[in-house]
Amino acid sequence: MLDRLQTMKVFLGVVDEGGFSAAARSLSMTVSNVTRHVAALEEHLGTRLLQRTTRRVSLTPAGERYASRARDILESVDDAFADVQGTTSALTGVLRIVAAPMFTDSLIAPLVAPFRQAYPGISLEVHVDSSPLPDLGKYDLAFLHTHEGFDAHIVARTLATSEAYLCASPAYIARHGQPQTPQDLRDHHCLLRRATPTHRDVLALWRSGERVTGPAVHEIAVSPVVTINETASLMQMVLDGAGIATFTDDIAAPFMRAGALQRVLPGWITGRYAVLAALPSRKHMPERTRAFLEFVSASHQRPPAIHET
């Protein structure tokens, strides 16, 4: 059984890493050993699981079915191991986390030292991924930043909700003035954060406190002086006085309190967002995952129940 489980791990390593050499590095094995495991598995099953070319490795239809079942089996083994361990003091193992860059800096990094003091047997493997919905099957826990009304049929816990609004530095406001109406934004230096170059150069505005799932009250076409897909760099530009940009309250609030940012067009918001802790689809949550999730929830001073979103 142990050899069979190891072969499953090796096979999934090839799938997740996209090739035999990468899997060998990830698993600290030789390429020939990885190849032997996969060949033996295909011979045992009597079917080809991987389609190999000189440039890439892809799953056959049979491989896709086997990979899904093998992943479930290994997750169940991990769950059983965690259940048997029982007590908090016995928690051990690797917790695989995926998070957007902004959460890695603001949510995870500050909690690593106190979490490791509380649970020294758990190590964290953190992958930074800016995609809106990463492959949850590869991780134990994912931290997502989603808009109001987001529905991807995932198991998730809402950690916080936050409105997004326009901000600028006091230096920028002193030089260019404060916009008085949404239409005034057309004459200001606007900086936009966007993930792809296909998005329109538009600022959508709703009234604060209203739902944002319907049409915006205003859609202001602007000529951005900067577009960027990374929040920390965008914040630094705004702090330096480059122009006006939109941030969620949880990101902007510390700078607002310090006087480094001022709100632009109070009463108007550019969206409403939630911070979600998403889980892979499985029957049992490993205790190490539960421990970290409760630790994060406690840091937000609100432990809401898990729900389907």
N, C-alpha and C positions, 0 to 999 in steps of 0.2 A: 504493500500500500504506500509506504514512504517513497519508494522508487517511482510509483505511478504519480504521486503528488508532485515530486520533483520534476518529472517529465512535463506535467501540466504547467508548472511554473516556468520552465525553460521555453515551452511553446508560446505561452503568453508573453514572455520576454521578447521573443522574436517579433510577435505581433505588435506589441506596444512600442518597441524601439525601431521597428521598420526594417530590420535586417539581422543577419546572423552575427556580423561583427559588432554591431552596436549592442545586441543582446549579450554577447560574450563579455563586453566591457562592463555592462550594467550588472551582470551576475557574477563577475570575477571568475569567469571560466574561459577555457580556450575555445576558439571557433570550431575546432574539430569535435570537441566534446558537445557543444551545442548542436552541431549538425547531426551527431550520433543520436542524441536524444530525440530530435524531431523525426529522423529517419526511422528509428525504432517505433515511435508512436504511430507513424503512418503505416508501417508494416503491421503493427498490432491491430489497427483499425481496418486495414485493408482498403484504404482510400487516401488520396492525396489531399492534404490540408492546406498546403501553401503552393502558390504559383510563383516560381522563381524566374527572374530574368537577370540580365547582367546589371541592371540599374535599380531594380526594386523587388520587394517581396510583397505579394498580396494574398488575401485569403480566397480559397475556393468556396463555393456554396457550402460544402461539407465543413470546411474550416471555420466559416462564420458560425455555423450551428455549434460546432465543438467548442470554439472559443467562448461563446456565451455560456454554455453549460459548465465549462471548466472554471470560468471566473466565478460562477455561482458556487461551485463546489469548494473552491479555495476560500471564498468569503465565509462559507458555512464552517469550514475548518477553523478559520480565525475566530469566528463567533463562539464556537464550542470551546476553544482554548481560553478565550476571555471569560466565558461563563464559569469554567472550572476554577479559574484563578480566584474568583469570588471577591475578596476584600480589596479595598482601595489600595492598601499598602503593597499588595502583590501585583499591581498593574505594571505591565511591561510591554515592550514592543515598539514598533515604528508606526507613527500616525502620519498618513499621507494627506497633505493639505494642498489645495490649489486656490489661489486668490489673485484678484486684480492687483496691480502695483500699488494703488492707493491704500488698499487694505493691508498689504504686506507691511507698509510703513506705519500706518496709523493704528491698525487693529492687532496684528499678530506680533510684530517686533516688541512692543512694550510689554507683552504678556509672557514672553518666552522665559525670562529669568524667574519671575514668581511661579509660573507653572512648573518649571523644572525643579524648583525647590519643593513644591507640593507633591510632585509625581516624578521622582528622579529616575524611575524605571522606564519612562516613556520618552522616546526621542522623536523629534519632529522632522519630517521631510517635506519642505515647502517648495512648491512650484509656482512661479509667478507667470500668470497668463492673462492677457488683456482681452481675450475673446469674451463676448457676452455670456455664452453658455458653453464652458469647456466639457470635455467628455467625463461625466461624473463617475462612470464605471471604473476609471483608473485611480480614483482617490477615495479616501474615507470621508472627507469633508471638503466642501467648497464654499467660499464666501463670494457672493454675487451682489452686484449693484444693479437693481432693476427699477424700471419705471412703474408708476401706478397702473394697475390693471394687467401687469405681467402674468402670463399663464403659460407655463411650459409643462404642466402636469408632472411636477417634481415634488418630492418630499422635502419640505423646507421649514425652517424656523425663522420668523421675522425678528431680527435683533433690534431694529430701529427704523423709523421712517423720518424723512426729512424733506422740506421744501427746498427748491433751488431758486436762487435769485441773482440779480445782477449786482456786481461790486466793482469798485475802482479804488485806487489809492487816494489819500488826501492830496498828494502832489498833483495827480492827474486832474482832480476836480478843481484845484486852484488854478490850473492852467487853462482848462477847457470848459469849466462850468458844469453844473449839474443838469442833466436832462430833465425837462419838466413834463414831457408827455412821451409815450412810447414812440411816436413818430420822430422825435428828436434824435433817436438812436442812429438814424440814417446819416447824421452829420458828425457822429463821434467815431473814435478809433475803437472798433470792436474786435475782440479776439475770440475765436470760436474753437471749441474742442469738438473734434469729430473723428470717428473711427475709420471712415473711408472717404475718399475724395468725391464720392457720388452724391453726398448730401447737399441740399440746397443751402445757400448762404442766407438763412432766415432765422430770426429770433421770434419764437412763438411765446406769447404772453397770456397768462390767465390771472384772474384776481386771486389774491391770497385767501386760502380757506375754501375755495371752490374746487370741485373735482376737475381733474385735468384729462379725463378719458375722452371728453368730447372735443369739438373744434375749439381752437384758441380764440380768445377775444380779439387779439391782434396778431398778425404775422408780418413782421417788419423785415423787409429785404435790406440787407446791409452789405457793405463792401469791406470784408474783414481785412485788417492789416496783418493778421497772423492766423493761420489755422494749424492745429497741432492735435495729436491723439494721446497726449500724456498730461495728466492733471498737475503733477508737481511742478513741471516746467512752466505750465500755463500760469499757475499761482505766482511763481517767481516773477514772471513778466508783468503781471498786474501789480504786484507789490512794488516793482521798480518804476511804475508809472506809465507803462506802455499803452494802457487803455482799459476798456470795460469788458468783463467776462462774467460768465455765470458759474456759480458753485453751489453745492448743497450746503445747508446750514451747518451740518456737522463738520464740514471742512472749513467753512468761512468763519464760523463763530469765534474761534480763538483769536484770529487776526482782527475781527471786529472789536472784541473786548480790549485788545492791545492798542487800538487806534490805528492799526496799519491798513485797514480797509474801511470803506464807507459803503453803505448800501445805496444803490442807484434805483430810482423809481420805487420807493417804498409802497407796499400794497399790491405790487405786481410780482408774479413768480414765473419762472420759465419751466416749471415741472415739479413733480413730487416723486420721490424715489424711496426705495426700501433697501435695507441691508439684510440679505438672506443668508442663512447658513444652510446649505443644501446637502442632502445625503443621497448616496446611491440607493437604488431600489433593492432593498433586501429585507428579510424577515426580522433579523436581530441586529441591533446596534452594538458593536464592540464596546466594552467598558472604557477603553482608552479614548474612543471617540466621544462617548457620553461625558467623560471627565473633562475633556477640553471644551466641549460645547457648553457645559454648565459653567466652566470657568469664564468663558467669553460672555455668556449671558449675565453672570454676576457682575462683570465689569461694566455692563450696560444698565445694571440695577433693575433688570426686569427679565425674568425667566418665563416667557410665554410658551404655550403648549405647541407641540409640533402639529402641523396641519398640512393638508394637501393644497398646493397652489398650481 
